Amino acid sequence: MRQTQFAVIAILVIGLGVGACAKKNPPVARPLPPPPNVGNTGGNPPPPPPTPVPDTTPIPPEPTITEDPLAAGDLDIINKNSPFQPVFFGVDSFEVDSTAQQALTANAGILKKYPTWVITLEGHCDERGSAEYNLALGQRRAENVARALRAGGVKEDRLEAVSYGKEKPKAEGHDEKSWAENRRSDMVYR
């Protein structure tokens, strides 16, 4: 009998252990019925849900994209798209005439807009005359342009005058039109 009781207890323990280890399906969530309208017996609909509070955090402004390629300060871009007008001179002259003065006024305005720019003023000549004569004439042209820019409010330490004489012609022809284009002073950002 004792063995029978022991066998019955062993079967019950094993049965309970197997039953406890069996997989059970999780309970299914069922929606709750809506709460009764407490105190709302007149058949009016329930009040609307609360309105969300708007976010009052300021939105930072969009970063501005500069449209001015000269503001970047890239030497090659500035000189390739030079905003400066050349100053032209008469034959054997280094005098700044009224047309040249207009160009220099515009150039001085650009230099005031970009106060960190340092400029080389290049004096050029046409092919006629000796190399020595044209170097001296080109230097006088560049120095007169520098003088006019200083009179227009540009500081002297931002300007350097240099002469190339007839060594860097802009126009390669051997006629008055080409010579007139080569009698000039250019402004180069450095």
matplotlib code that plots the C-alpha trace (Angstrom):
import matplotlib.pyplot as plt

x = [0.0, 2.8, 4.1, 0.7, 0.5, 4.0, 3.2, 0.0, 1.9, 4.7, 2.2, 0.5, 3.8, 4.8, 1.4, 1.6, 5.1, 4.2, 1.0, 3.0, 5.5, 3.0, 2.7, -0.4, -1.8, -1.5, -4.8, -6.4, -7.0, -10.5, -11.7, -13.4, -16.9, -17.1, -17.8, -21.3, -22.2, -22.1, -24.3, -25.0, -28.5, -29.7, -28.3, -25.6, -22.4, -19.3, -17.0, -14.2, -10.7, -8.4, -6.6, -2.8, -0.7, 1.4, 5.2, 6.4, 10.1, 11.4, 12.6, 16.2, 16.5, 17.7, 21.5, 22.0, 23.9, 26.0, 25.4, 28.6, 31.4, 33.9, 33.0, 34.6, 38.0, 39.4, 42.2, 41.7, 37.9, 38.3, 41.0, 39.2, 35.9, 37.7, 35.2, 37.8, 37.7, 41.0, 42.2, 43.4, 45.9, 46.8, 50.1, 53.1, 50.8, 50.3, 47.6, 44.3, 41.6, 37.8, 37.0, 39.8, 38.6, 35.1, 36.7, 38.8, 35.8, 34.0, 37.1, 37.5, 33.9, 34.8, 37.8, 35.7, 33.2, 36.0, 38.3, 40.7, 41.7, 45.3, 45.7, 48.6, 48.3, 49.9, 51.2, 51.3, 52.4, 52.1, 54.9, 56.4, 59.4, 62.3, 61.9, 63.4, 61.1, 58.0, 59.0, 59.3, 56.1, 54.2, 55.4, 54.2, 50.8, 50.5, 51.6, 49.1, 46.3, 47.4, 47.4, 43.9, 42.6, 44.2, 42.4, 39.2, 39.7, 41.7, 44.6, 48.1, 49.1, 46.5, 48.1, 51.3, 52.3, 54.3, 55.3, 55.3, 56.1, 55.4, 56.0, 52.3, 50.2, 46.5, 46.0, 48.6, 48.0, 50.3, 47.8, 46.3, 43.3, 45.7, 48.0, 45.2, 44.1, 47.7, 48.1, 46.4, 46.7, 45.0, 44.1, 44.9, 43.9, 46.7]
y = [0.0, 2.3, 1.7, 2.5, 5.8, 6.6, 5.9, 8.0, 10.9, 10.6, 10.6, 13.7, 15.6, 14.7, 15.7, 19.0, 19.6, 18.9, 21.0, 23.9, 23.7, 23.6, 26.7, 28.9, 31.5, 35.0, 36.7, 38.7, 42.4, 43.4, 47.0, 48.4, 49.8, 53.6, 55.1, 56.1, 59.8, 60.9, 63.8, 64.1, 63.0, 65.6, 63.6, 66.1, 64.7, 64.5, 67.5, 67.5, 66.4, 69.1, 71.2, 70.5, 73.4, 74.8, 74.7, 78.2, 77.3, 79.7, 78.1, 79.2, 81.1, 79.4, 79.9, 82.5, 81.5, 84.2, 85.2, 87.2, 85.0, 87.8, 87.6, 84.1, 85.7, 83.1, 84.7, 82.8, 83.5, 87.2, 87.7, 85.5, 87.5, 90.8, 93.4, 96.1, 98.3, 98.9, 102.4, 103.4, 106.1, 108.1, 107.8, 108.5, 109.7, 108.8, 111.4, 110.2, 111.7, 112.0, 108.5, 107.0, 108.9, 107.3, 103.8, 104.7, 105.9, 102.6, 100.7, 102.7, 101.7, 98.0, 98.4, 100.1, 97.2, 94.7, 96.4, 93.5, 93.3, 94.3, 95.2, 95.3, 98.1, 97.0, 99.6, 98.5, 100.1, 99.4, 97.8, 101.1, 102.5, 100.9, 98.5, 101.0, 103.8, 101.6, 100.3, 103.8, 104.9, 101.9, 102.7, 106.3, 105.0, 102.6, 105.2, 107.8, 105.2, 104.5, 108.3, 108.6, 105.7, 107.1, 110.4, 108.3, 107.0, 103.8, 103.3, 103.3, 100.1, 98.2, 99.3, 98.3, 99.8, 97.7, 98.2, 95.5, 98.0, 96.3, 92.7, 91.7, 93.0, 92.4, 92.7, 91.1, 93.2, 95.9, 98.6, 101.6, 99.6, 97.0, 99.7, 101.5, 98.3, 97.8, 101.4, 100.6, 99.9, 96.8, 96.1, 92.6, 91.1, 89.5]
z = [0.0, 0.7, -2.7, -4.2, -2.3, -3.3, -6.9, -6.8, -5.3, -7.9, -10.7, -9.3, -8.9, -12.4, -13.8, -12.0, -13.2, -16.8, -16.6, -15.2, -18.0, -20.8, -23.0, -22.4, -24.8, -23.4, -22.5, -25.2, -24.4, -24.9, -25.1, -22.1, -22.6, -22.5, -19.1, -18.4, -18.8, -15.2, -14.7, -18.4, -18.6, -21.2, -24.1, -24.8, -26.3, -24.1, -24.1, -26.8, -25.9, -24.8, -27.5, -27.6, -26.4, -29.4, -29.1, -28.6, -29.1, -31.8, -35.0, -35.8, -39.1, -42.2, -42.7, -45.4, -48.5, -49.8, -53.4, -53.5, -54.8, -53.9, -50.2, -50.0, -50.3, -52.8, -54.6, -57.9, -58.0, -57.3, -60.0, -62.5, -62.0, -61.3, -60.2, -60.9, -64.0, -65.8, -66.1, -69.6, -70.6, -73.6, -75.6, -73.5, -70.6, -67.0, -66.4, -64.9, -67.2, -66.4, -67.8, -65.7, -62.7, -63.0, -63.1, -60.1, -58.1, -58.8, -57.8, -54.6, -53.7, -54.1, -51.9, -49.3, -49.4, -48.9, -46.4, -46.0, -49.6, -50.5, -54.2, -56.6, -59.2, -62.4, -64.8, -68.5, -71.8, -75.5, -77.4, -78.7, -77.0, -75.2, -72.3, -69.9, -71.0, -70.8, -67.3, -66.0, -67.7, -66.4, -62.8, -63.1, -64.3, -61.4, -58.9, -60.2, -59.9, -56.3, -55.6, -56.9, -54.8, -51.7, -52.5, -52.7, -49.1, -49.6, -47.2, -48.6, -46.9, -49.1, -52.4, -54.1, -57.4, -59.9, -63.6, -66.3, -69.0, -72.4, -71.1, -70.5, -73.4, -73.1, -76.9, -79.2, -82.3, -83.7, -84.4, -82.5, -81.1, -79.6, -78.3, -76.6, -74.8, -73.6, -72.2, -68.9, -65.2, -63.8, -60.2, -59.0, -55.6, -53.8]

ax = plt.figure().add_subplot(projection="3d")
ax.plot(x, y, z, "-o")
ax.set_aspect("equal")
plt.show()
